[in-house]
Amino acid sequence: MSLVKGARPGTCYILRGALYLALTDKCNARPLMDLRGPSFAMPSSSGFVPLGRAQEPSAEELVHAVDAFYESLPAIGSSGESDPGVVFGGRGEPLLRLETVSEAIREIKHRRHGVKLRLTTNGLFDPSVADELREAGLRNVSVYVASANPQEYSALMAPTDGRTLGDVLAFIEQCASNGMEVEATCTRAPGVDVTAVRDLAMAVGAVKFRDREYFS
């Protein structure tokens, strides 16, 4: 059962008070959730379930979920400090549905000025995708960087389209060049030099870094 009134199970979930919107279960590499380790599981309190074979949500459906979420919250002050925010995430890679993401961003910002929007991605895309996100109005992005070592990165991520660590770094750099706030994330997986990941990501434009627990 969805925690957001009227939303289909699988289309959204709630973590740390923020609304997460799931666009797809498809991915162009190993899903980020799988990279958290074999025993990782989403908290049952989040209401997360995979989309599975369910129809992928339209931008309109996502916007309606955002409306329902905010209508269920106490009033948010004019400063926006109490705004829990909206994150484009899910089991799959949201940028595989770039057109839908962009449409949803524009409509959400039109209907709810000042709402905090963020997108989580593996960054395995052409830098031009960062331009499209910026044009749509996105200002915050979290990019997963599995390793600072190109060979280890490829082994961990297993991209399906031949992309590499270099593509991720170019994506981060373009986001930063567009004035977007980039947070790089990494899992403390066995053998991964998290400090090297942080230094590399910050060198190409990330302004925040967060390492995450690995569940063995």
Backbone as a ProteinNet text record, in pm:
[ID]
protein_1_A
[PRIMARY]
MSLVKGARPGTCYILRGALYLALTDKCNARPLMDLRGPSFAMPSSSGFVPLGRAQEPSAEELVHAVDAFYESLPAIGSSGESDPGVVFGGRGEPLLRLETVSEAIREIKHRRHGVKLRLTTNGLFDPSVADELREAGLRNVSVYVASANPQEYSALMAPTDGRTLGDVLAFIEQCASNGMEVEATCTRAPGVDVTAVRDLAMAVGAVKFRDREYFS
[TERTIARY]
84.1	0	87.9	58.4	137.1	112.1	217.5	203.1	149.2	142	91.1	-48.5	-143.9	-284.4	-303.6	-364.8	-397.9	-286.1	-165.2	-51.9	-47.3	-12.8	1.2	123.9	112.5	231.3	343.2	464	578.4	618.1	526.5	557.3	626.1	611.2	676	692.8	782	807.6	866.4	881	926.2	1046.4	1152.6	1273.4	1315.2	1339.3	1381.6	1292.1	1164.2	1066.3	1049	1142.5	1135.2	1056.4	993.6	919.4	1011.7	1021.1	1100.8	1007	1036.9	956.8	1033.4	970.1	1033	980.5	1071	1029.8	1037.3	1128.8	1149.3	1228.2	1219.2	1305.9	1422.5	1421	1526.6	1653.6	1767.2	1893.3	1995.4	2089.8	2195.4	2325.7	2315.8	2427.9	2367	2450.8	2393.7	2312.5	2193.2	2113.7	2187.6	2174.4	2244.6	2205.8	2081.5	2039.2	2117.5	2148.1	2223.1	2366.8	2418.9	2556	2572.2	2463.5	2471.1	2506.6	2509.9	2547.7	2435.3	2468.7	2368.6	2257.8	2282.3	2178.5	2105.1	2131.6	2063.2	1915.5	1833.3	1689.6	1636.3	1542.1	1480.4	1398.3	1393.3	1313.9	1166.8	1105.6	964.6	876.5	921.2	843.4	839.7	927.2	933.9	817.6	757.5	652.9	707.4	839.4	899.5	862.2	823.3	810.4	856.2	919.4	959	837.4	857.6	750.4	717.8	821.8	799.6	742.8	634	571.9	466.2	450.8	351.7	392.7	295.7	322.8	407.2	507.7	590.2	506.9	523.4	438.1	465.8	362.7	375	417	457.1	490.9	369.7	253	130.2	104.8	127.4	104.9	203	325.8	426.2	390.8	345	306.2	189.9	94.9	-18.6	26.3	126.9	180.7	246.1	315.9	378.3	270.9	164.8	55.6	-4.6	-31.4	-91.2	2	131.3	230	231.3	239.1	246.5	114.6	5.4	-124	-142.9	-66.1	-77.1	15.5	102.2	200.2	148.7	205.7	175.4	225.1	174.2	213.6	364.9	425.1	568.3	592.7	681.3	709.3	763.8	760.3	804.2	953	1031.5	1174.5	1203.6	1108.4	1124.6	1214.2	1257.7	1350.4	1288.5	1156.2	1090.4	1043.1	1075.6	1036.4	1119.4	1055.7	1131.3	1190.2	1131.2	1186.2	1135.3	1165.4	1126.1	1251.2	1265.7	1383.3	1339.6	1396.8	1373.9	1472.6	1420.5	1506.7	1444.1	1429.7	1371.7	1476.5	1432.5	1525.2	1604.7	1542.3	1608	1675.8	1720.4	1791.1	1693	1663.3	1561	1592.9	1721.3	1754.9	1731.9	1697.2	1653.4	1517.5	1452.7	1325.6	1340.1	1440	1475.2	1359.5	1287.1	1177.1	1071.4	1039.4	939.8	991.2	1117.4	1177.9	1171.4	1212.7	1215	1075.1	979	840.9	790.9	819.9	775.8	841.4	971.2	1042	975.9	950.5	891.4	754.6	673.1	537.7	538.1	623.4	631.1	675.6	776.5	826.6	723.7	645.2	539.9	430	396.6	285.2	327.5	453.4	500.2	634.8	629.9	751.1	838.2	966	1058.4	1073.4	997.2	1009.4	1151.7	1205.2	1340.6	1336.3	1401.2	1404.8	1548.2	1562.2	1693.4	1676	1779.3	1775.6	1897.8	1877.2	1988	2014.1	2140.5	2174.7	2311.8	2335.3	2470.5	2559.3	2502.6	2581.6	2637	2592.6	2645.3	2569.7	2583.4	2511.1	2598.9	2560.1	2628.7	2615.8	2717.4	2708.6	2590.3	2544.9	2431.4	2305.5	2296.2	2181.4	2178.8	2296.3	2303.7	2247.4	2269.4	2215.3	2062.9	2006.7	1861.5	1800.7	1867	1817.7	1821.3	1928.7	1941.9	1835.9	1810.7	1708.7	1569.7	1545.6	1415.6	1396	1508.2	1496.7	1556.4	1624	1685.4	1812.1	1831.2	1948.6	2033.6	1981.5	2054.1	2054.3	2172.6	2184.1	2281.9	2249.5	2339	2388.9	2520.9	2579.7	2660.7	2632.5	2700.6	2831.8	2940.3	3072.5	3124.6	3120.8	3149	3294.2	3385	3527.9	3604.3	3724	3810.7	3903.6	3902.2	3984.6	3900.2	3940.1	3856.6	3821	3916.3	3889	3793.3	3819	3730.5	3590.9	3586	3456.4	3375.7	3438.1	3367.9	3322.9	3405.5	3369.6	3250.4	3247.4	3138.3	3008.7	3018.3	2898.4	2844.6	2932.4	2892.3	2798.8	2843.4	2758.3	2719.4	2598.1	2548.2	2575.5	2622.9	2640	2782.5	2878.9	3018.3	3068.9	2987.8	3032.2	3128.5	3200.9	3309.4	3307.3	3403	3420.1	3437.2	3505.4	3524.7	3394.5	3293.8	3163.4	3099	3112.7	3054.5	3121.2	3253	3325.3	3289.1	3272.2	3232.9	3092.4	3005.7	2868.4	2869.6	2946.9	2957.9	3011.5	3114.6	3176.4	3077.2	2995.1	2898.1	2787.7	2742.5	2642.7	2696	2820.7	2882.2	2897.4	2935.1	2951	2818.7	2709.4	2576	2523.4	2607.3	2565.7	2481.7	2478.4	2402.4	2487.1	2422.8	2492.6	2502.5	2623.9	2645.9	2694.2	2623.3	2666.2	2711.5	2834.4	2882.9	2861.3	2821.6	2800.4	2878.2	2908.2	2985.4	2951.9	2957.8	2936.5	3071.5	3079.5	3202.9	3214.3	3217.6	3227.6	3370.1	3385.9	3520.6	3618.1	3731.7	3836.5	3827	3713.3	3695.6	3763.5	3845.5	3913.2	3819.4	3741.4	3639.6	3701.8	3816.6	3883.4	3923.8	3971.9	4009.3	3886.9	3774.1	3650.3	3610.6	3613.1	3576.7	3668.1	3797.5	3891.8	3871.8	3847.8	3827.5	3699.6	3591.5	3462.6	3467.2	3531.6	3541.6	3629.7	3728.4	3818.9	3748.3	3640.3	3570.6	3441.8	3415.4	3302.7	3201.7	3208.3	3115.1	3146.1	3042	3061.9	3024.8	2964.4	2929.7	2969.6	2992.3	3024.6	2962.6	2906.1	2845.8	2880.1	2942.1	2968	2862.1	2828.1	2716.9	2762.7	2691.8	2725.2	2706.2	2793.8	2781.3	2723	2621.6	2553.5	2596.6	2687.7	2744.1	2650.6
-119.8	0	125.2	220.2	341.9	430.3	497.3	591	725.6	744.4	869.4	844.5	920.1	899.6	903.4	797.2	791.4	744.4	729.5	689	537.7	491.2	347.6	294.5	175	114.7	101.6	135.9	126.8	259.2	355.1	482.8	581.5	562.6	655	588.3	643.4	595.4	710.5	691.9	800.8	756.4	835.9	810.7	939.3	931	1046.5	1166.9	1140.5	1246.5	1296.5	1264.3	1312.2	1215.3	1269.3	1187.3	1145.1	1015.6	961.8	915.2	955	917	814.6	702.8	595.7	600.1	610.8	619.7	488.5	399.6	274.1	177	50.3	-50.7	-84.5	-29.1	-57.6	19.2	-36.9	28.8	0.7	92.9	75.5	27.5	-20.2	-76.6	-149.3	-194.4	-255.6	-151.4	-185.9	-90.7	-45.9	80.7	134	62	17.6	-55.4	-185.6	-251.3	-377	-353	-234.1	-201.8	-173.6	-166.5	-146.9	-275.5	-388.2	-514.8	-616.2	-746	-852.3	-853.8	-798.5	-801.6	-668	-576	-446.1	-461.9	-391.5	-388.5	-251.3	-203.3	-75.1	-89.7	12	4.7	-21.9	-110.7	-141.4	-18.6	72.2	193.3	289.7	268.1	359	340.4	221.3	191.3	155	130.7	98.1	-41.8	-52.1	-179.7	-154.8	-252.6	-233.5	-213.3	-145.3	-131.6	-266.6	-349.1	-480.2	-466.3	-536	-531.4	-423.7	-345.9	-238.2	-132.1	-61.9	43.9	153.8	200.4	308.8	436.5	514.2	631.5	742.2	815	931.7	1051.2	1158.4	1280.7	1331.1	1322.2	1368	1288.9	1157.9	1075.7	1113.1	1140.8	1180.3	1315	1406.8	1539.7	1527.6	1440.8	1420.7	1361.1	1273	1216.1	1324.8	1416.8	1528.1	1615.8	1644.5	1724.8	1658	1527.7	1455.1	1452.7	1438.3	1435.8	1567.7	1678.7	1808.2	1848.4	1804.1	1834.7	1763.1	1655.1	1579.6	1633.1	1729.7	1782.2	1906.8	1936.3	2065.1	2178.8	2297.1	2411.5	2432.5	2461	2485.8	2636.2	2682.6	2825.1	2883	3014	3082.4	3061.5	3031.7	3009	2874.5	2782.8	2650.7	2556.7	2596.5	2513.4	2380	2377.6	2254.6	2168.7	2209.8	2133	2005	1886.7	1761.3	1732	1786.9	1771.6	1650.6	1651.6	1545.7	1497.3	1365.3	1305.4	1210.3	1224.6	1128.7	1014	896.3	782.8	652.8	558.1	428.3	321.2	201.9	90.9	107	160.3	176	310.9	339.9	465.1	567.7	673.5	769.4	838.1	856.2	927.6	844.9	717.9	640.9	690.7	770.6	832.6	985	1034.2	1175.8	1268.1	1235.6	1322.3	1333.3	1219.9	1220.5	1296.3	1275.5	1348	1498.1	1541.5	1684	1744.4	1672.8	1722	1734	1634.3	1637.1	1751.4	1773.1	1882.3	2015.8	2038.4	2166.2	2187.7	2083.2	2098.8	2113.6	2037.4	2049.3	2189	2241.8	2375	2482.4	2458.2	2552.9	2556.8	2440.1	2431.5	2458	2428.6	2443.4	2515.5	2646.3	2727.4	2702.5	2683.7	2668.4	2527.4	2431	2293.3	2242.8	2168.6	2115.7	1988.7	1992.7	1878.6	1827.1	1696.3	1634.8	1507.9	1469.3	1346.7	1262.2	1132.7	1040.6	962.4	949.1	884.5	819.5	725.6	669.1	754	853.2	945.4	888.6	771	706.5	754	884.3	947.5	1055	1097	1206.5	1333.2	1418.1	1544.6	1630.9	1613.9	1693.5	1668.1	1551.5	1522.3	1619.7	1656.5	1754.7	1889	1923	2047.7	2044.2	1930.6	1918.3	1928	1868.7	1876.5	2020.3	2089	2229.5	2314.2	2290.9	2367.5	2341.6	2218.1	2184.8	2251.2	2288.2	2356.3	2282.3	2170.3	2095.5	2165.6	2172.3	2239.5	2148.6	2032.6	1942.8	1800.9	1739.5	1602.8	1524.2	1398.2	1306.6	1204	1193.6	1103.2	996.1	871	758.6	730	726.5	694.7	573.2	457.8	332.2	317.8	374	359.4	465	498.8	591.4	517.5	386.5	303.6	258.8	292	261.3	114	24.9	-117.6	-165.7	-122.2	-160.7	-103.2	19.7	81.9	-2.3	-39.3	-117.6	-253.1	-314.4	-444.1	-431.5	-324.7	-305.5	-264.7	-171.8	-116.1	-200.1	-267.7	-348.4	-272.3	-159.4	-83.7	-169.5	-150.9	-232.6	-171.3	-46.5	22.2	71.1	10.1	43.2	170.2	234.3	357.8	325.1	427.2	407.5	514.3	503.8	604.7	743.2	751.1	880.1	948.7	870	927.3	989	923.2	974.6	1106	1109.1	1230.7	1346.1	1317.1	1420.8	1471.5	1381.6	1419.7	1512	1474.3	1558.6	1696.6	1697.8	1824.1	1914.3	1854.7	1934.9	1987.2	1903.4	1949.5	2069.2	2057.8	2166.3	2291.2	2273.2	2387	2458.8	2384.7	2441.3	2506.4	2510.8	2573.7	2485	2355.4	2262.3	2218	2194.1	2143.9	1992.1	1941.9	1799	1734.7	1632.4	1548.2	1415	1375.4	1244	1146.2	1023.8	921.7	796.1	717.3	595.3	499.3	370.7	269.4	219.3	198.7	147.9	-2.4	-40	-181.1	-231.3	-362.1	-416.9	-378.2	-322.8	-288.1	-150.5	-83.8	47.8	155	237.2	348.4	468.7	482.8	587.3	727.3	744.5	874.9	913.9	817.8	845.4	883.6	818.9	852.7	996.5	1030	1166.4	1269.2	1247.1	1343	1359	1248.7	1253.8	1328.6	1296.3	1360.2	1510.1	1547.8	1689.8	1764.1	1694.4	1758	1796.4	1724.6	1754.8	1835.4	1875.4	1966.7	1934.1	1815	1785	1877	1918.9	2006.4	1936.4	1819.6	1739.2	1594.7	1519.8	1377.9	1302.3	1185.9	1102.2	956.2	892.6	749	672.2	556.1	477.7	341.3	289.3	159.4	48.8	-50.3	-170.5	-282.3	-349.5	-455.2	-590.9	-655.6	-782.8	-899.4
0	0	0	-85.1	-92.3	28.5	76.1	187.2	140.5	9.9	-46.5	-101.8	-55.4	-92.1	-243.3	-295.6	-437.1	-528.3	-474.3	-558.3	-573	-692.3	-714.5	-640.3	-579	-518.2	-620.3	-579.1	-668.1	-730	-736.4	-801	-707.2	-577	-483.8	-347.9	-269	-134	-54	76.9	163.9	245.4	239.8	317.8	388.1	517.4	595.9	571	554.4	537	395.9	305.6	167.5	80.1	-21.6	-117.9	-230.7	-254.8	-365	-476.3	-597.7	-713.6	-796.6	-823.6	-901.2	-1044.1	-1139.1	-1279.2	-1353	-1310.4	-1383.2	-1296.1	-1328.3	-1267.5	-1361.1	-1480.8	-1578.5	-1543.1	-1581.2	-1551.3	-1661.4	-1679.4	-1778.8	-1714.4	-1591.7	-1516	-1396.6	-1305	-1184.3	-1108.4	-1062.9	-986	-859.5	-825.3	-709.5	-581	-573.1	-453.2	-437.6	-548.7	-543.1	-497.3	-527.5	-491.5	-342.5	-270.6	-125.6	-52	-122.4	-61.7	-66.5	-54.9	-71.5	33.3	150.4	254	267.4	175.7	183.8	149.8	224.7	197.5	234.8	159	190.8	318.7	403.2	525.9	493.1	567.3	541.7	562.4	649.7	678.8	560.8	462.1	346.9	250.4	252.8	156	19.1	12	-117.4	-163	-289.3	-359.1	-502.1	-566.9	-707.1	-795.9	-905.8	-1003.3	-1066.2	-1083.5	-1144	-1283.8	-1309.9	-1442.5	-1453.6	-1349.5	-1353.4	-1454.9	-1507.3	-1603.7	-1539.6	-1612.4	-1560.9	-1553.1	-1447.3	-1427.9	-1528.4	-1562.5	-1648.8	-1563.6	-1629.5	-1556.9	-1480	-1540.2	-1474	-1345.6	-1350	-1232.1	-1120.5	-1157.1	-1058.8	-996.1	-1077.3	-1026.9	-929.3	-960.8	-870.5	-737.3	-741.5	-617.7	-532.5	-598	-526.1	-461.7	-535.9	-480.8	-357.1	-367.6	-255.7	-135.1	-161.1	-53.5	22.7	-49.9	16.4	81.8	24	85.5	218.3	239.2	364.5	473	436.8	531.8	602.2	719.9	784.1	694.5	717.7	635.9	642.7	527.2	518.8	518	601.2	612.1	483.6	473.9	352	324.3	429.1	409.3	345.2	355.1	294.9	373.1	491.8	567.8	610.2	625.2	668.5	551.5	430.3	312.2	305.4	313.8	310.3	173.6	69.1	-64.5	-141.3	-270.4	-363.2	-435.1	-444.1	-506.5	-617.3	-735.4	-843.1	-822.6	-792.6	-763.1	-809.9	-716.3	-750.6	-767.6	-800.9	-820.5	-949.1	-1050.7	-1179.5	-1193.2	-1313.3	-1342.2	-1399.1	-1324.5	-1369.5	-1500.8	-1533.3	-1656.3	-1782.4	-1767.1	-1883	-1932	-1848.2	-1886.3	-1876.8	-1943.8	-1935.5	-1970.6	-2076	-2117.7	-2008.2	-1944.9	-1837.8	-1716.4	-1681.8	-1569.1	-1594.7	-1711.4	-1743.1	-1737.3	-1792.4	-1790.5	-1646.7	-1564.4	-1425.3	-1348.8	-1370.5	-1303.3	-1335.7	-1463.1	-1503.8	-1439	-1438.5	-1386.4	-1234.1	-1166.9	-1021.3	-981.6	-1049.4	-1017.1	-1050.8	-1154.4	-1191	-1085.4	-1033.1	-938.2	-794.4	-764.7	-626.6	-627.1	-629.8	-636.5	-513	-536.7	-425	-372.3	-425.5	-376.9	-402.5	-308.1	-320.9	-405.8	-519.6	-610.5	-623.4	-623.1	-641	-724	-795.8	-875.5	-843.3	-825.2	-801.5	-930	-966.3	-1093	-1085.4	-1175.7	-1187.1	-1277	-1343.7	-1424.4	-1552.8	-1592.8	-1713.6	-1838	-1864.1	-1974.6	-2038.7	-2159.5	-2225.4	-2141.6	-2139.7	-2066.3	-2108.8	-2233.2	-2280.7	-2198.5	-2133.9	-2047.5	-1930.5	-1880	-1772.1	-1817.8	-1944.3	-1997.9	-1999.1	-2037.2	-2042.2	-1902.3	-1804.5	-1666.8	-1616.1	-1645.7	-1603.1	-1669.5	-1796.7	-1869.1	-1812	-1765.4	-1707.1	-1571.1	-1507.2	-1378.4	-1261.2	-1286.4	-1176.5	-1130.5	-998.9	-943.2	-855.4	-817.7	-727.8	-783.5	-784.8	-835.6	-749.9	-723.5	-653.7	-754.5	-766.5	-865.4	-793	-824.4	-760.7	-832.7	-756.8	-811.4	-735.3	-797.7	-728.4	-687.2	-766.9	-741	-819	-771.3	-843.7	-938.9	-933.1	-1019.7	-1139.3	-1261.6	-1378.5	-1393.3	-1368.2	-1382.1	-1272.8	-1150.7	-1040.4	-1060.7	-1110.5	-1138	-1236.6	-1346.3	-1448.3	-1395.5	-1309.9	-1253.1	-1158.8	-1081	-986	-1054.9	-1148.3	-1210.7	-1326	-1398.3	-1513.3	-1607.1	-1662.1	-1754.8	-1874.6	-1922.2	-2032.7	-2169.3	-2171.6	-2299.8	-2322.9	-2253.1	-2277.4	-2213	-2133.7	-2068.3	-1953.9	-1910.6	-1815.3	-1706.3	-1615.8	-1511.6	-1572.4	-1685.2	-1750.5	-1786.8	-1824.4	-1856.3	-1733.2	-1620.6	-1496.2	-1456.4	-1467.5	-1431	-1523.9	-1652.1	-1747.5	-1717	-1673.9	-1637.9	-1516	-1413.7	-1294.3	-1331.8	-1414.1	-1453.5	-1525.9	-1612.6	-1687.2	-1595.6	-1501.7	-1404.5	-1327.1	-1281.1	-1205	-1290.7	-1415.1	-1506	-1528	-1517.5	-1534.2	-1406.9	-1303.7	-1179.2	-1089.5	-1117.5	-1034.4	-915.5	-803.1	-685	-695.5	-701.5	-720.5	-590.8	-549.5	-438.6	-496.7	-467.9	-510.2	-395.9	-428.5	-326.9	-362.7	-261	-280.2	-167.1	-195.1	-92.2	-41.2	89	148.9	125.5	-1.6	-39.6	-16.2	4	27.6	-82.9	-44	-139.2	-200.5	-185.2	-246.7	-161.2	-224.5	-157.6	-159.9	-53.4	-48.5	-53	12.1	10.2	-131.2	-207.9	-346.8	-429.9	-404.3	-475.1	-443.4	-315.5	-275.1	-341.6	-337.4	-394	-544.4	-612.9	-757.1	-792.5	-721.8	-749.7	-721.1	-612.7	-577.7	-678.7	-733.7	-829.5	-958.9	-993.9	-1118.8	-1097.2	-971.8	-953.2	-845.7	-787.2	-677.9	-559.4	-488.2	-372.3	-241.9	-254.1	-137.4	-164.3	-57.6	-71.5	44.3	12.3	116.4	89.6	187.1	173.1	250.4	199.1	253.5	298.9	395.9	452.8	350.6	357.8	274.2	361.2	309.5	383.5	328.5	399.3	350.6	377.8
[MASK]
++++++++++++++++++++++++++++++++++++++++++++++++++++++++++++++++++++++++++++++++++++++++++++++++++++++++++++++++++++++++++++++++++++++++++++++++++++++++++++++++++++++++++++++++++++++++++++++++++++++++++++++++++++++++

